Amino acid sequence: MSELAKRTNLLDLPPAGAEEVLRSFMEQIGAPLYRARQVLRRLWVNPARSFDDMTELPADLRSKLAERFELPRLEVAVEQKSTDGTRKFLYRLHDKEAIETVAIPDGDRMTICISSQAGCALQCAFCATGAMGFTRNLAVHEIACQVRELKLLADPIRVTNIVFMGMGEPLMNWKAVEHVLTILNDLDGLGIGARHITVSTVGVLPGIVALGERPEQFRLAISIHAPTDALRRELMPINVKYPLADVIAAAKVFDRRVTFEYVMLGGVNDAVEHAMELARLARECKAFVNLIPLHPGGARGFSPSTPDRMKAFVRELKRQNVEVAIRKSRGMDISAACGQLRVERLGRRSPARPDKHGDVQVA
C-alpha cells in the first residue's frame, strides 16, 4: 500500500468524526489538544487549500498532518458565467470523471446546485444527464467539496442554499449523502440551515423514509413530471419500480413540506387535464408545485411549453387551491441544463438501466 493510500481523508468525515480523529492524532504526537479544533475549523468553516496554508499551526505540525492526512481538491476544468450571473463549474475528479455544480444568485440568496453521482442511471427522457449514462457514485468529499471549492475561489462565493438537483439521484447514493447533509448543516461544517438544504429525488422510497427520520428539517423535492403512471413510465423508467401511488404515499407521511418538481414539456404533459391530475396528487400530500420551463440544452427532442400553455396550467392549479410557482429560467446563454456541459466536454456513454448497475446504494 502506498503512503498516499494510508493517509486519512479528513474531508470524507463528518465534523465530529474528523475532530475525534484529530484529537487522537494530537495525543499520539504529544501536541496540545486545542490544535485539533484549529485544524477542524480549516476543513470547512475557513477552509485551507492545504496543510501548508494553516499558518496558525507550527511548521512541524503541518508537516506531520500532511504525512497522516489528506485534503483532496476538485479541479475546476471549465467555468462558465451567464449574463444573469449564474455560474457553472465542471469539476474534474481524480479518475478523470467530471461533475457539474451551478451557482445561482437571486437577490440576497445564493443557491448552489450540487451533483451526487457521476452521470445517472435513471434515463429520464428529457434529461441530458440521463443521456450520458451512469459511471459511479460520488464519495462524501466529492459532493461536499463542490461547495468547499467555491469558498476557496479568489473571490469566494457565499452560499445560502443548497439543492441536490445536479447530476445523479442523491437517494441512490444515500451512504454518502447522509454524511454530506451533516457536513453541510453542522456549525463545524458549512453551517447551512437545514431548511435551506433540499434533497431532490425521483421518488426512491427507502431514501425518502431515511431522510424523514433525520431530526434536522431538511427539505424534500420530488420529481413528478407526469401526473399519471402511464405517462410517467414513458418519461421516467424508474416509475416501474416506484409508481406514483407509492411515491405520493411516502410524501404524505414525510413530516415536512414537500415540493413537486414538474418540467413543462410542450404537448406532452402540459394540458389542463394534466394540471387537474397533478392538483389531485398535490392536495393529497399538501405539496407545493414548482413548474420548470424546459431548458432547450437538455431537451433531447422535446420542446418547451408555450407561455399560454403554462399560464393555463397555473390557472388550473390555483383554481384547485394548489400553491404553485414557475421557476426562473437561468443560464440560458451557457450550458446550464443539468449534464449538458459534461456531455459537451466528455461525450455520451451507453446508459445503464436503473436496475442494472452495482453501485447504487439506497437506505
PyMOL commands that set and color helices and strands:
alter all, ss='L'
color gray80, all
select helices_A, chain A and resi 3-6+10-12+15-29+34-41+51-53+59-68+128-132+140-151+170-172+174-185+194-196+205-213+229-235+237-240+244-253+272-284+296-298+307-319+340-346
alter helices_A, ss='H'
color red, helices_A
select strands_A, chain A and resi 8-9+69-70+75-81+87-92+98-106+109-113+117-119+134-137+161-164+197-201+219-223+258-264+288-293+324-326
alter strands_A, ss='S'
color yellow, strands_A
deselect
rebuild
show_as cartoon
